[in-house]
Amino acid sequence: MSDVSVIGTGAMGSALVEALAASGAEVTIWNRTPEKAEALLGPRVRLAPSAAEALTTSPLTIMAVSGHEVSRTIIENAQVDLTDKVVASTSFVTPDQGRVYDSAVSVAGGQYLDLSIPAYPSEVRSGAGVFLISGDRNAFEAHRTRFERIGRITTHVSDTPGAAYISEMAVLLAYLPMAVSLLQGLRICEHHGIPVEWFRETVLELYPFHITSLLDRVIAQEDSSATEVEASISEWGRGAAEYADYLRELQLDPGLYDALHRLFEGAASAGQGEADWTVIAEHLASSRE
Ligand SMILES: NC(=O)c1ccc[n+]([C@@H]2O[C@H](COP(=O)([O-])OP(=O)(O)OC[C@H]3O[C@@H](n4cnc5c(N)ncnc54)[C@H](OP(=O)(O)O)[C@@H]3O)[C@@H](O)[C@H]2O)c1
């Protein structure tokens, strides 16, 4: 017996194993390619000869493999009794896919948890993991401390399978465009000899304020009494076009800003050019080419 099993010892699985062992847990691991798991073995970490053994030797198994179908197939092929066992999977699922995974675990007698990790493996390894979990509340509570001991945030999002991933997506949707835009901003600084340190400090100074202000506005726009126009749809559309043009001039990909320009232009063409930019929410449902 061990406290927790980890199936899949790639980048995230290895980080979880190291963090769990460092927190004092007895960990059983299994990986399709056993040689890749051997570097993790130690006083608290042992290698199971099969996925079936890893799944049955601990009350909690974390599945950290490439995709929910691979993950679910490992469980189905193991053909084990999962009574009193909880299986937490790190792979993205939609709610429909989550329900399919949930029923595969339930059929075997166990309980399924979505384990969404909006963090890099290095953060998980160093005890700064973030764990958004959905699925049966009691199953979560039974293993909550296991995650709290190795992470900085552990949250039960909902009882619905798949909800953790969808919540993560809702929160992180702004992250990729921001990451790409930060890289492009840096290129602009390099091009014009603007010191990188100035760029870094100014971004750090401005963004927390901007994020608070944006959140206040996008949440308040649900309230129809919030009508004051501070920046209109047309103004933001023009701004997006200007940014896109200059990115093009610098031979940086203008795609993100071209798309934003199209979105705001579409709303302006529909007669809402003078409305506050937050009215763009009404135009997000339709696809505009
Ligand atoms: N890396 C991240 O930043 C990050 C962040 C959050 C969540 N995650 C999640 O962590 C999970 C693993 O991602 P990763 O980044 O660790 O990927 P990875 O480094 O590519 O590792 C993939 C793992 O899946 C195993 N695997 C792949 N196909 C398999 C199959 N057909 N049968 C059995 N095992 C198979 C691999 O085994 P072999 O060693 O035998 O190839 C390896 O253990 C995913 O669910 C991902 O969404 C990753």
Ligand as a Chemical Component Dictionary entry (heavy atoms), coordinates in Angstrom:
data_LIG
# 
_chem_comp.id                   LIG 
_chem_comp.type                 NON-POLYMER 
_chem_comp.pdbx_formal_charge   0 
_chem_comp.three_letter_code    LIG 
# 
loop_
_chem_comp_atom.comp_id 
_chem_comp_atom.atom_id 
_chem_comp_atom.alt_atom_id 
_chem_comp_atom.type_symbol 
_chem_comp_atom.charge 
_chem_comp_atom.model_Cartn_x 
_chem_comp_atom.model_Cartn_y 
_chem_comp_atom.model_Cartn_z 
_chem_comp_atom.pdbx_ordinal 
LIG N1  N1  N 0  3.463  20.204 -18.876 1  
LIG C1  C1  C 0  2.627  21.135 -18.429 2  
LIG O1  O1  O 0  2.940  22.338 -18.408 3  
LIG C2  C2  C 0  1.268  20.751 -17.890 4  
LIG C3  C3  C 0  0.529  21.709 -17.171 5  
LIG C4  C4  C 0  -0.721 21.364 -16.680 6  
LIG C5  C5  C 0  -1.228 20.100 -16.903 7  
LIG N2  N2  N 1  -0.503 19.193 -17.619 8  
LIG C6  C6  C 0  -1.101 17.882 -17.859 9  
LIG O2  O2  O 0  -0.218 16.839 -17.475 10 
LIG C7  C7  C 0  -0.494 15.687 -18.276 11 
LIG C8  C8  C 0  0.800  15.153 -18.839 12 
LIG O3  O3  O 0  1.414  16.195 -19.577 13 
LIG P1  P1  P 0  3.001  16.290 -19.643 14 
LIG O4  O4  O 0  3.316  17.707 -19.966 15 
LIG O5  O5  O -1 3.620  15.653 -18.453 16 
LIG O6  O6  O 0  3.278  15.388 -20.944 17 
LIG P2  P2  P 0  4.586  14.579 -21.321 18 
LIG O7  O7  O 0  5.799  15.113 -20.651 19 
LIG O8  O8  O 0  4.565  14.494 -22.804 20 
LIG O9  O9  O 0  4.297  13.130 -20.731 21 
LIG C9  C9  C 0  3.314  12.333 -21.308 22 
LIG C10 C10 C 0  3.098  11.108 -20.458 23 
LIG O10 O10 O 0  2.014  10.364 -21.029 24 
LIG C11 C11 C 0  2.470  9.029  -21.274 25 
LIG N3  N3  N 0  1.774  8.483  -22.446 26 
LIG C12 C12 C 0  1.618  9.082  -23.649 27 
LIG N4  N4  N 0  0.911  8.274  -24.459 28 
LIG C13 C13 C 0  0.639  7.152  -23.748 29 
LIG C14 C14 C 0  -0.066 5.953  -24.038 30 
LIG N5  N5  N 0  -0.627 5.731  -25.230 31 
LIG N6  N6  N 0  -0.167 5.028  -23.066 32 
LIG C15 C15 C 0  0.401  5.230  -21.851 33 
LIG N7  N7  N 0  1.084  6.350  -21.499 34 
LIG C16 C16 C 0  1.184  7.293  -22.456 35 
LIG C17 C17 C 0  3.956  9.158  -21.495 36 
LIG O11 O11 O 0  4.566  7.910  -21.308 37 
LIG P3  P3  P 0  5.994  7.573  -21.985 38 
LIG O12 O12 O 0  7.042  8.119  -21.056 39 
LIG O13 O13 O 0  6.003  6.083  -22.073 40 
LIG O14 O14 O 0  6.010  8.243  -23.342 41 
LIG C18 C18 C 0  4.315  10.181 -20.417 42 
LIG O15 O15 O 0  4.350  9.583  -19.152 43 
LIG C19 C19 C 0  -1.507 16.117 -19.345 44 
LIG O16 O16 O 0  -2.787 15.744 -18.922 45 
LIG C20 C20 C 0  -1.387 17.630 -19.335 46 
LIG O17 O17 O 0  -2.597 18.247 -19.718 47 
LIG C21 C21 C 0  0.739  19.478 -18.110 48 
# 
loop_
_chem_comp_bond.comp_id 
_chem_comp_bond.atom_id_1 
_chem_comp_bond.atom_id_2 
_chem_comp_bond.value_order 
_chem_comp_bond.pdbx_ordinal 
LIG N1  C1  SING 1  
LIG C1  O1  DOUB 2  
LIG C1  C2  SING 3  
LIG C2  C3  SING 4  
LIG C2  C21 DOUB 5  
LIG C3  C4  DOUB 6  
LIG C4  C5  SING 7  
LIG C5  N2  DOUB 8  
LIG N2  C6  SING 9  
LIG N2  C21 SING 10 
LIG C6  O2  SING 11 
LIG C6  C20 SING 12 
LIG O2  C7  SING 13 
LIG C7  C8  SING 14 
LIG C7  C19 SING 15 
LIG C8  O3  SING 16 
LIG O3  P1  SING 17 
LIG P1  O4  DOUB 18 
LIG P1  O5  SING 19 
LIG P1  O6  SING 20 
LIG O6  P2  SING 21 
LIG P2  O7  DOUB 22 
LIG P2  O8  SING 23 
LIG P2  O9  SING 24 
LIG O9  C9  SING 25 
LIG C9  C10 SING 26 
LIG C10 O10 SING 27 
LIG C10 C18 SING 28 
LIG O10 C11 SING 29 
LIG C11 N3  SING 30 
LIG C11 C17 SING 31 
LIG N3  C12 SING 32 
LIG N3  C16 SING 33 
LIG C12 N4  DOUB 34 
LIG N4  C13 SING 35 
LIG C13 C14 SING 36 
LIG C13 C16 DOUB 37 
LIG C14 N5  SING 38 
LIG C14 N6  DOUB 39 
LIG N6  C15 SING 40 
LIG C15 N7  DOUB 41 
LIG N7  C16 SING 42 
LIG C17 O11 SING 43 
LIG C17 C18 SING 44 
LIG O11 P3  SING 45 
LIG P3  O12 DOUB 46 
LIG P3  O13 SING 47 
LIG P3  O14 SING 48 
LIG C18 O15 SING 49 
LIG C19 O16 SING 50 
LIG C19 C20 SING 51 
LIG C20 O17 SING 52 
# 
